[in-house]
Amino acid sequence: MATRGSEKVSYPDDKPDEPEALAVLGYKQELKRNRSLFTLLFQSLAIAALPFGEGGPLLSAIYGGGQLSIFVGWIVILFLASSVALSLAEIASRYPTSAGPYYWTFQLTGGPNRTLLSFINGWVWLIGNWTITLSVNFGLASLIAATASIYHPDFTFEAWHLLLIFYAILLASFAICTFGNRFLPMVDTICAGWTALSIFIILIGLSVKAAAGRHSASYTLGHYDKSFSGWGGYTFFIGLLPAAYTFSAIGMISAMAEEVHDPTIKVPQAIALSVPVLWFFGLFFVIPICATLPPLVSIVGDGTPENPGAPGAQALPFIFHTVMGSPGGGLGLMFLVLAITMFCSISITVAASRTTWAFARDDAIPGSKIWSKVSPGLGVPVWALFLVTLVQMLLGLINLGSSSAFTAFVSVGVQALQVAYGIPIAISLYHNRTQVSQARWKLPSIVGIVANVVALCWIVFEVVLFSMPTALPVTETTMNYASVVLMGFMAIAAVWYVVYARKGRSIPDSVAG
C-alpha cells in the first residue's frame, strides 16, 4: 500500500501501466521513457567514472598508506557499498519516482512529522546532488590543468584559470544535456565501452612501460607507509576515501525512474548491479597502478623545490607521466581519463537536474514554478538544468577566495548523499521493512536486515571519514570544513521551511492530499 494523505492506494504487484502507476504515486508522466536496464546501468557506471572516481582523489590514498590502502580498500568497499546499493534498490522498487529519497522518506514515515522529515531529507538530497556534480566538474577542470602541467611544468595555473576551464565544462554539459536528450542513452552506452577499453589500455601501458620499476606481488598488494598523514593507526581509513568517493553516487540514478520502462524492476537492478560491475573493472585499474607506483614521497612531495609533489595535488597525471616515462605517454593515458570524466559530467548533470526538477515539482524550492517546467519541444526540464549549472557557477567563485572552503563543497557532496540514503533505510528498518517487503524487487528478509544494518553503520562512518582532514597537523588550508558547510546549507533550508514551505505546504505536496 502507498499512502496518499489519509487515503490508502494499492500499487500494482505485476508489471503496471507506467503512467497509471506513476499517478498512484501522485505524479503525472511528463518525461519520455527512453531508457532500458542497460542504458540505466551504463549511466550509473558513467556517473561513477571509475578512472576519475578512484584516480581524481588518489592522493588521499597515498597519504593513507599507499598500495595496501588502495587494494585492500577497494575490496572492503565492495561489501560496504553493496549493502547500501541493495538497501536503496529495494526502496526504489517500492517507490519508483524521480523524487527519490525524500519521497521514500515521506512514504515510509508515519505520523505528523513525515512532511518535515521529508523536507529535510529533500534538501539534503538536493545539496548532495548539486555538490557531487560540482566535484566532478571542478575535478575535471583540475585534471585538465594538472595534465597541461606535464608539458608546461613551469606554468602555474591560477584560480581564475581553473574557474574559466570549469565554466567551459559546465556550459558544454548544459548544452549537451539540453539539446541532446534523445541521444543520451547512446552516450552512456559509448561511455561504458570507452571506459572498459580505457582501463585495458591503461593496464597494458603501465604494465609494459613501468619506467619507475615493477614491484613484487607482496609490495604491490601490501606496502603500507603511514608516515605521511600523521594519523597513525587511522591512516588506513584515509586511504578509503577514493574508493568511497567512487561509489558515493550509486543512488543518483533513482532520479531517472520516470524515464525507464518497468522501473520497479529495472531501477533496482541497475542500482544493485552497478557495484559489482564497477568493482570488477576497478581491479584492472588499481592493481597495475599499485604494481608500478613511483616512490610515494615523490607524489606527496617533501616541501622542497626539488620535490614539490604532484602538480595541483592531482596524483594521477603525475603517476601516468612518471610510469610511462614521457610526457606523451602520460598525456595519452590522461586523454582517456579526461574523456571518461566528461562523459561523467554529462550523466551526473542529467541525474542532478531530474532531482532538482522533481523537488521543484513538489513546490519545495524557491521559484519552483520555473524550475519544475518541462520544455514541450525538448522534453527535458531545461530550467532545472539551468539551475544546476547556475548553482555550480556561483559556488565555483568561492575558489577564487579560498581553495580550502571550496574543497569542503566537494566533501559535503558525499556526506549529503550518504545522509539522504541513510534516512529512508533507517526508517524502513525501524518499521520492520513492512513497505519494502511489498516491492517487486526485494531481498530475503534476513539478507535485507543485514544489508540495512551494515549500510547504516557504513554511512555513519563515511560521514565522519569525509569530515576529517587528510593529513595532520591541521592548518587553515588543510582543515576540512565539510560539516560546517552542510550545516550552513541546512540552516538555509530551515529558514525556507519556516518562511514558506510549512504554511499549508506538504512535501511531497502532490501525494500529501
C-alpha positions as CSV (number, residue, x, y, z in Angstrom):
1,M,0.0,0.0,0.0
2,A,1.2,3.5,-0.8
3,T,-0.1,6.4,1.3
4,R,-1.8,9.4,-0.3
5,G,-2.8,11.7,2.6
6,S,-5.2,9.7,4.7
7,E,-6.2,7.6,1.6
8,K,-4.7,4.2,1.0
9,V,-3.9,3.2,-2.5
10,S,-2.6,0.0,-3.9
11,Y,0.5,-0.1,-6.1
12,P,0.2,-2.9,-8.8
13,D,2.2,-6.0,-7.9
14,D,2.5,-7.1,-11.5
15,K,4.1,-5.1,-14.3
16,P,1.9,-1.9,-14.3
17,D,0.9,0.6,-16.9
18,E,3.6,3.1,-16.2
19,P,1.7,6.4,-16.4
20,E,-1.1,4.9,-14.3
21,A,1.4,3.5,-11.8
22,L,3.1,6.9,-11.6
23,A,-0.3,8.5,-10.9
24,V,-0.8,6.1,-8.0
25,L,2.4,7.7,-6.5
26,G,0.9,11.1,-7.0
27,Y,2.5,12.3,-10.2
28,K,1.8,12.6,-13.9
29,Q,4.0,11.4,-16.7
30,E,6.0,14.4,-18.2
31,L,9.3,12.9,-19.3
32,K,9.8,10.4,-22.1
33,R,10.7,6.8,-21.1
34,N,13.6,6.2,-23.5
35,R,15.9,4.2,-21.3
36,S,16.4,0.5,-20.7
37,L,18.1,-1.6,-18.0
38,F,21.4,-1.5,-19.8
39,T,21.4,2.2,-20.6
40,L,20.4,2.9,-17.0
41,L,23.2,0.7,-15.7
42,F,25.6,2.4,-18.2
43,Q,24.5,5.8,-16.8
44,S,25.3,4.6,-13.3
45,L,28.8,3.5,-14.5
46,A,29.3,6.8,-16.2
47,I,28.4,8.7,-13.0
48,A,30.9,6.6,-11.1
49,A,33.5,7.3,-13.8
50,L,35.9,4.7,-12.4
51,P,39.3,6.1,-13.5
52,F,38.2,9.5,-12.4
53,G,36.4,8.4,-9.2
54,E,39.4,6.4,-8.0
55,G,42.1,8.5,-9.7
56,G,40.9,12.0,-9.0
57,P,41.3,11.8,-5.2
58,L,44.1,9.2,-5.4
59,L,46.4,11.5,-3.4
60,S,44.3,10.7,-0.4
61,A,45.1,7.0,-0.8
62,I,48.8,7.9,-1.0
63,Y,48.5,9.8,2.3
64,G,46.6,6.8,3.5
65,G,49.5,4.4,3.2
66,G,49.8,3.6,-0.5
67,Q,49.3,0.2,-2.0
68,L,47.7,-1.6,0.9
69,S,45.0,1.1,1.3
70,I,44.3,1.2,-2.4
71,F,44.0,-2.5,-3.0
72,V,42.5,-3.7,0.3
73,G,40.4,-0.6,0.5
74,W,38.9,-1.5,-2.9
75,I,37.9,-4.9,-1.6
76,V,36.4,-3.6,1.6
77,I,34.4,-1.0,-0.2
78,L,32.8,-3.7,-2.3
79,F,30.9,-5.2,0.6
80,L,30.1,-1.8,2.2
81,A,28.9,-0.2,-1.0
82,S,26.9,-3.3,-1.9
83,S,25.0,-3.1,1.3
84,V,24.0,0.5,0.6
85,A,23.1,-0.3,-3.1
86,L,20.9,-3.3,-2.1
87,S,19.2,-1.3,0.6
88,L,18.4,1.5,-1.8
89,A,17.4,-0.9,-4.6
90,E,14.5,-2.3,-2.6
91,I,13.1,1.1,-1.7
92,A,13.5,2.3,-5.3
93,S,11.5,-0.7,-6.4
94,R,8.7,0.1,-4.0
95,Y,8.5,3.8,-5.0
96,P,9.9,4.3,-8.5
97,T,9.8,8.1,-8.9
98,S,12.3,10.8,-9.8
99,A,11.7,12.3,-6.3
100,G,13.9,9.5,-4.9
101,P,15.0,9.5,-1.2
102,Y,12.8,12.4,0.0
103,Y,9.7,10.8,-1.4
104,W,10.7,7.5,0.1
105,T,11.1,9.2,3.4
106,F,7.6,10.7,3.3
107,Q,6.0,7.4,2.4
108,L,8.0,5.3,4.9
109,T,7.4,7.7,7.8
110,G,4.2,7.6,9.8
111,G,2.7,10.3,11.9
112,P,2.5,14.1,11.7
113,N,6.3,14.7,11.3
114,R,6.5,13.0,7.9
115,T,6.3,16.3,6.0
116,L,9.1,17.9,8.0
117,L,11.4,14.9,7.8
118,S,10.8,14.5,4.1
119,F,11.5,18.2,3.6
120,I,14.8,17.9,5.5
121,N,15.9,14.9,3.6
122,G,14.8,16.5,0.3
123,W,17.2,19.4,0.9
124,V,20.0,17.1,2.0
125,W,19.4,15.0,-1.2
126,L,19.3,18.2,-3.4
127,I,22.5,19.6,-1.8
128,G,24.2,16.2,-2.3
129,N,23.3,16.2,-6.0
130,W,24.4,19.7,-6.6
131,T,27.7,19.4,-4.8
132,I,28.7,16.0,-6.0
133,T,28.1,17.2,-9.6
134,L,30.2,20.3,-8.7
135,S,33.0,17.9,-7.5
136,V,33.0,16.1,-10.8
137,N,33.1,19.2,-13.0
138,F,35.7,21.1,-10.9
139,G,37.7,17.8,-10.6
140,L,37.7,17.6,-14.4
141,A,39.0,21.2,-14.6
142,S,41.7,20.4,-12.1
143,L,42.8,17.3,-14.0
144,I,43.0,19.3,-17.2
145,A,45.2,21.8,-15.5
146,A,47.4,19.1,-14.0
147,T,47.7,17.3,-17.3
148,A,48.7,20.5,-19.0
149,S,51.5,20.8,-16.4
150,I,53.1,17.7,-17.8
151,Y,54.0,19.7,-20.9
152,H,54.4,23.0,-19.2
153,P,55.8,22.3,-15.7
154,D,56.9,26.0,-15.2
155,F,53.4,27.4,-15.8
156,T,51.3,28.0,-12.7
157,F,47.6,27.7,-13.1
158,E,45.9,30.5,-11.1
159,A,42.5,30.2,-9.5
160,W,40.9,32.2,-12.3
161,H,42.4,29.9,-14.9
162,L,40.7,26.9,-13.2
163,L,37.4,28.9,-13.0
164,L,37.4,29.5,-16.8
165,I,38.0,25.9,-17.5
166,F,35.3,24.9,-15.0
167,Y,32.8,27.3,-16.7
168,A,33.6,25.9,-20.1
169,I,32.9,22.4,-18.9
170,L,29.6,23.5,-17.3
171,L,28.4,25.2,-20.4
172,A,29.3,22.2,-22.6
173,S,27.4,19.8,-20.3
174,F,24.4,22.1,-20.2
175,A,24.2,22.3,-24.0
176,I,24.6,18.6,-24.5
177,C,22.0,17.7,-21.8
178,T,19.6,20.3,-23.0
179,F,19.7,19.7,-26.8
180,G,20.9,16.1,-27.0
181,N,18.5,14.3,-24.6
182,R,17.4,11.7,-27.1
183,F,21.0,10.7,-27.7
184,L,22.0,10.5,-24.0
185,P,21.2,6.7,-23.7
186,M,23.6,6.2,-26.6
187,V,26.2,8.5,-25.0
188,D,26.0,6.4,-21.8
189,T,26.5,3.2,-23.8
190,I,29.5,4.7,-25.6
191,C,30.9,5.8,-22.2
192,A,30.7,2.2,-20.9
193,G,32.6,0.9,-23.9
194,W,35.1,3.7,-23.8
195,T,35.7,3.1,-20.0
196,A,36.3,-0.7,-20.5
197,L,38.7,0.0,-23.4
198,S,40.5,2.7,-21.5
199,I,41.0,0.5,-18.4
200,F,42.5,-2.2,-20.7
201,I,44.8,0.3,-22.4
202,I,45.9,1.8,-19.1
203,L,46.6,-1.7,-17.8
204,I,48.8,-2.6,-20.8
205,G,50.5,0.8,-20.9
206,L,51.5,0.9,-17.2
207,S,52.5,-2.8,-17.1
208,V,54.7,-2.6,-20.2
209,K,56.4,0.7,-19.6
210,A,56.8,0.7,-15.8
211,A,59.5,3.3,-16.0
212,A,59.5,3.7,-12.2
213,G,60.0,0.0,-11.7
214,R,57.8,-3.0,-11.1
215,H,57.1,-4.1,-7.6
216,S,56.8,-7.6,-6.2
217,A,53.4,-9.1,-5.5
218,S,53.8,-8.6,-1.8
219,Y,54.8,-5.0,-2.2
220,T,52.1,-4.3,-4.8
221,L,49.3,-5.5,-2.6
222,G,50.7,-4.9,0.9
223,H,53.0,-2.0,1.1
224,Y,51.9,0.4,3.8
225,D,53.5,3.6,4.8
226,K,51.7,5.6,7.4
227,S,54.3,8.3,7.8
228,F,52.6,10.9,5.5
229,S,49.2,11.5,7.1
230,G,50.1,11.9,10.8
231,W,47.0,9.9,11.7
232,G,48.9,6.8,13.0
233,G,46.6,3.8,13.1
234,Y,43.8,5.7,11.5
235,T,45.9,6.2,8.3
236,F,44.4,3.2,6.5
237,F,40.9,4.7,6.7
238,I,42.1,7.9,5.0
239,G,43.1,5.6,2.1
240,L,39.5,4.5,1.7
241,L,38.5,8.0,0.5
242,P,39.0,7.4,-3.3
243,A,37.1,4.1,-3.3
244,A,34.3,5.6,-1.1
245,Y,34.0,8.6,-3.4
246,T,33.8,6.3,-6.5
247,F,30.7,4.5,-5.1
248,S,29.1,7.5,-3.4
249,A,26.6,8.5,-6.1
250,I,25.2,5.0,-6.9
251,G,21.7,6.1,-5.8
252,M,21.5,9.1,-8.1
253,I,20.1,7.0,-11.0
254,S,16.9,6.7,-8.9
255,A,16.1,10.1,-10.3
256,M,15.8,8.5,-13.7
257,A,12.9,6.3,-12.7
258,E,10.4,8.2,-14.8
259,E,12.4,7.8,-17.9
260,V,12.8,4.0,-17.9
261,H,10.2,1.3,-18.7
262,D,9.2,-1.1,-15.9
263,P,11.1,1.0,-13.3
264,T,10.0,-1.2,-10.3
265,I,12.4,-3.9,-11.7
266,K,15.0,-2.1,-13.9
267,V,15.9,0.8,-11.5
268,P,16.7,-1.6,-8.6
269,Q,18.5,-4.0,-10.9
270,A,20.7,-1.1,-12.2
271,I,21.5,0.1,-8.7
272,A,22.3,-3.4,-7.4
273,L,24.4,-4.3,-10.5
274,S,26.4,-1.1,-10.6
275,V,28.6,-2.0,-7.6
276,P,29.9,-5.4,-8.6
277,V,30.4,-4.3,-12.2
278,L,32.4,-1.3,-11.1
279,W,34.3,-3.3,-8.6
280,F,35.3,-5.9,-11.1
281,F,36.7,-3.5,-13.7
282,G,38.2,-1.5,-10.9
283,L,40.6,-4.3,-10.1
284,F,42.1,-4.0,-13.5
285,F,42.7,-0.3,-12.8
286,V,44.0,-0.3,-9.3
287,I,46.3,-3.3,-9.5
288,P,48.6,-2.1,-12.3
289,I,48.8,1.3,-10.5
290,C,49.8,-0.4,-7.3
291,A,52.4,-2.6,-9.2
292,T,54.1,0.4,-10.9
293,L,53.6,3.2,-8.4
294,P,56.6,5.5,-8.2
295,P,58.0,6.3,-4.7
296,L,55.2,7.7,-2.6
297,V,57.3,10.6,-1.4
298,S,57.7,11.8,-4.9
299,I,53.9,12.0,-5.3
300,V,53.2,13.7,-1.9
301,G,56.3,15.9,-2.1
302,D,58.6,16.9,0.8
303,G,58.2,20.7,0.6
304,T,61.5,21.3,-1.2
305,P,61.8,22.8,-4.7
306,E,63.5,19.6,-5.9
307,N,60.4,17.5,-4.9
308,P,57.2,19.6,-5.0
309,G,55.0,16.6,-5.4
310,A,52.2,16.1,-7.9
311,P,51.1,19.3,-9.6
312,G,47.8,20.7,-8.4
313,A,47.6,17.9,-5.8
314,Q,46.4,15.6,-8.7
315,A,48.3,12.3,-8.3
316,L,47.0,10.5,-11.4
317,P,48.6,12.7,-14.2
318,F,51.9,12.7,-12.2
319,I,51.8,8.9,-11.9
320,F,51.0,8.3,-15.5
321,H,53.7,10.7,-16.6
322,T,56.3,9.0,-14.4
323,V,55.4,5.4,-15.1
324,M,55.1,5.9,-18.8
325,G,58.5,7.7,-18.8
326,S,57.5,10.5,-21.2
327,P,55.0,13.4,-21.3
328,G,53.5,11.9,-24.5
329,G,52.8,8.6,-22.8
330,G,51.3,10.3,-19.7
331,L,49.2,12.6,-21.9
332,G,47.9,9.6,-23.9
333,L,46.6,7.8,-20.8
334,M,45.2,11.0,-19.3
335,F,43.3,11.8,-22.5
336,L,41.3,8.5,-21.9
337,V,40.5,9.5,-18.3
338,L,39.6,13.1,-19.3
339,A,37.1,11.8,-21.9
340,I,35.6,9.5,-19.3
341,T,35.2,12.4,-16.8
342,M,33.5,14.5,-19.5
343,F,31.0,11.6,-20.0
344,C,30.5,11.6,-16.2
345,S,29.9,15.3,-16.3
346,I,27.0,14.8,-18.7
347,S,25.5,11.8,-17.0
348,I,25.6,13.2,-13.5
349,T,24.3,16.6,-14.6
350,V,21.3,14.8,-16.1
351,A,20.6,13.0,-12.9
352,A,21.0,16.1,-10.7
353,S,18.7,18.1,-13.0
354,R,16.0,15.4,-12.6
355,T,16.3,15.6,-8.8
356,T,16.1,19.3,-8.9
357,W,13.0,19.2,-11.2
358,A,11.3,16.6,-9.0
359,F,11.9,18.6,-5.8
360,A,10.6,21.8,-7.6
361,R,7.6,19.8,-8.8
362,D,6.6,19.4,-5.1
363,D,7.0,23.2,-4.5
364,A,10.0,22.8,-2.2
365,I,12.5,25.2,-3.8
366,P,12.2,29.0,-4.2
367,G,11.0,29.7,-7.7
368,S,9.5,26.2,-8.1
369,K,7.1,27.2,-10.8
370,I,10.1,28.0,-13.0
371,W,12.4,25.0,-12.2
372,S,9.5,22.5,-12.5
373,K,8.8,23.3,-16.1
374,V,9.5,20.7,-18.8
375,S,10.2,22.0,-22.3
376,P,7.5,20.6,-24.6
377,G,9.8,20.7,-27.6
378,L,13.0,19.3,-26.0
379,G,11.3,17.0,-23.5
380,V,13.7,18.0,-20.7
381,P,13.4,20.2,-17.6
382,V,15.6,22.9,-19.1
383,W,15.2,25.4,-16.2
384,A,16.2,22.7,-13.7
385,L,19.3,22.1,-15.8
386,F,19.9,25.8,-15.8
387,L,19.6,26.0,-12.0
388,V,22.0,23.1,-11.5
389,T,24.5,24.9,-13.8
390,L,24.0,28.3,-12.2
391,V,24.5,26.9,-8.6
392,Q,27.8,25.4,-9.6
393,M,28.9,28.6,-11.3
394,L,28.2,30.6,-8.2
395,L,29.8,28.1,-5.8
396,G,32.9,27.9,-8.1
397,L,33.5,31.6,-7.4
398,I,34.4,30.6,-3.9
399,N,37.6,29.0,-5.1
400,L,38.9,32.5,-6.1
401,G,39.0,33.4,-2.4
402,S,39.6,30.1,-0.6
403,S,40.6,26.7,-2.0
404,S,40.0,25.1,1.4
405,A,36.5,26.4,1.6
406,F,35.8,25.1,-1.9
407,T,37.2,21.7,-1.1
408,A,34.6,21.5,1.7
409,F,31.9,21.6,-1.0
410,V,33.4,18.6,-2.7
411,S,33.4,16.6,0.6
412,V,29.9,17.7,1.5
413,G,28.6,16.1,-1.7
414,V,29.5,12.6,-0.4
415,Q,28.2,13.4,3.1
416,A,24.9,14.7,2.0
417,L,24.2,11.8,-0.4
418,Q,25.0,9.3,2.3
419,V,22.7,11.0,4.8
420,A,19.9,11.1,2.2
421,Y,20.4,7.4,1.7
422,G,20.5,6.6,5.3
423,I,17.3,8.3,6.4
424,P,14.9,6.2,4.4
425,I,16.9,3.0,5.1
426,A,16.8,3.6,8.8
427,I,13.0,4.4,8.7
428,S,12.3,1.3,6.7
429,L,14.3,-0.8,9.2
430,Y,12.6,0.8,12.1
431,H,9.2,-0.2,10.7
432,N,10.4,-3.8,10.3
433,R,10.8,-3.4,6.5
434,T,7.0,-3.5,6.0
435,Q,6.9,-1.4,2.9
436,V,9.9,-2.9,1.1
437,S,8.5,-6.4,1.7
438,Q,5.8,-5.5,-0.8
439,A,8.3,-4.4,-3.5
440,R,8.6,-6.3,-6.8
441,W,12.4,-6.4,-6.3
442,K,13.3,-7.3,-2.8
443,L,15.9,-9.2,-0.7
444,P,15.1,-12.1,1.5
445,S,14.2,-10.8,4.9
446,I,17.3,-11.8,6.8
447,V,19.6,-10.7,4.0
448,G,17.7,-7.4,3.8
449,I,18.1,-6.7,7.5
450,V,21.8,-7.5,7.5
451,A,22.3,-5.2,4.4
452,N,20.4,-2.4,6.1
453,V,22.4,-2.6,9.3
454,V,25.7,-2.7,7.5
455,A,24.7,0.1,5.2
456,L,23.7,2.4,8.2
457,C,26.9,1.6,10.0
458,W,29.0,2.4,6.9
459,I,27.1,5.6,6.2
460,V,27.7,6.9,9.8
461,F,31.4,6.1,9.5
462,E,31.6,7.5,6.0
463,V,30.1,10.9,7.1
464,V,32.8,11.0,9.8
465,L,35.5,9.9,7.4
466,F,34.7,12.7,4.9
467,S,34.8,15.2,7.8
468,M,38.4,14.5,8.6
469,P,41.5,16.3,7.2
470,T,43.7,14.1,5.0
471,A,46.8,14.9,7.0
472,L,47.9,16.3,10.4
473,P,48.8,18.8,11.7
474,V,45.8,20.8,10.6
475,T,46.1,24.3,9.2
476,E,43.6,26.8,7.8
477,T,44.4,25.4,4.4
478,T,44.1,21.7,5.2
479,M,41.2,21.9,7.6
480,N,38.1,20.1,6.3
481,Y,35.0,22.4,6.7
482,A,32.6,19.9,5.1
483,S,30.4,19.5,8.1
484,V,30.2,23.3,8.6
485,V,29.1,23.8,5.0
486,L,26.5,21.0,5.2
487,M,25.0,22.6,8.4
488,G,25.1,26.0,6.6
489,F,23.0,24.6,3.7
490,M,20.6,23.0,6.2
491,A,20.2,26.3,8.0
492,I,19.2,28.0,4.7
493,A,16.7,25.1,4.1
494,A,15.3,25.6,7.6
495,V,14.7,29.3,7.0
496,W,12.9,28.4,3.8
497,Y,10.7,25.9,5.5
498,V,9.7,28.3,8.3
499,V,9.1,31.2,5.9
500,Y,7.2,29.4,3.2
501,A,7.1,25.6,3.0
502,R,5.3,24.9,6.3
503,K,2.4,27.2,5.6
504,G,0.0,24.7,4.2
505,R,2.6,23.1,2.0
506,S,3.4,19.4,2.2
507,I,6.4,17.5,0.9
508,P,5.8,15.9,-1.4
509,D,2.8,18.1,-2.0
510,S,1.3,16.0,-4.8
511,V,0.9,12.9,-2.6
512,A,0.0,14.5,0.7
513,G,-3.5,15.2,-0.3
